[in-house]
């Protein structure tokens, strides 16, 4: 999905909802504003950052902000740790995590071609929020690895790869029947 889909009525409302879920006491100046940079968008217009993952990445960020607001705010506000080690473009990282999950689950194909996709499809059939929950877990796994490895912006792709490997490994554990069973789910609590 491209920026024009984000800029449609549904996208506009979702962007506003994300803003107010993130900054409930701060008025949004506009859908194109310097304020968006504070959330970790690359520029004044967040709709330009949705290239690979489209509207679903906006929905994932909104779900995270509303459902696990304390974890979301902790990551966004970088409330602990060495400031330099915590810095990565938060919102753009979220879009990349959605894209990473889409690739990992091979969502472009209609049939499960990988075992991890087959496992996930089963989870999704039992919980409509499985993708959103997996997104939240993956974001926290990425952040944890970022801090543990004292990563810099140049390490982002490597951290994303190791996040994918860990999330995929946990999804395939024998006793994981739902996202809440993943060992990393506890990071949300």
URZI-V93122 format. One line per field, one symbol per residue. ss: DSSP state (H for helix, E for strand, - for the rest). psi: psi as a letter, one per 20 degrees, with the letter a starting at -180 (. if undefined). A space follows every 50 residues. Layout:
ss = ???
psi = ???
//
This chain:
ss = --HHHH--HHHHHHHHHHHHHH---------E-HHHHHH-----EHHHH- ----HHHHHHHHHHHHH-HHHHHHHHH-----HHHH---HHHHHHHHHHH HHHH----------HHHHHHHHHHHH---HHHHHHHHHHHHHHHHHHH-- --HHHHHHHHHHHHHHHHHHH-------HHH-HHHHHH-
psi = qrhhhhirgggghhggggghhgmhjppphrioqhhhhhikqhaiohiijj fhibhhhghggggghhhlhggghgggilirrpghiipqogghggghgggg ggghjlihqhqoiqhhgggghgghhioijgggghggghghgggghgghjl qrhijghgggghggggggghhjqhjoirhiiphihihi.
//
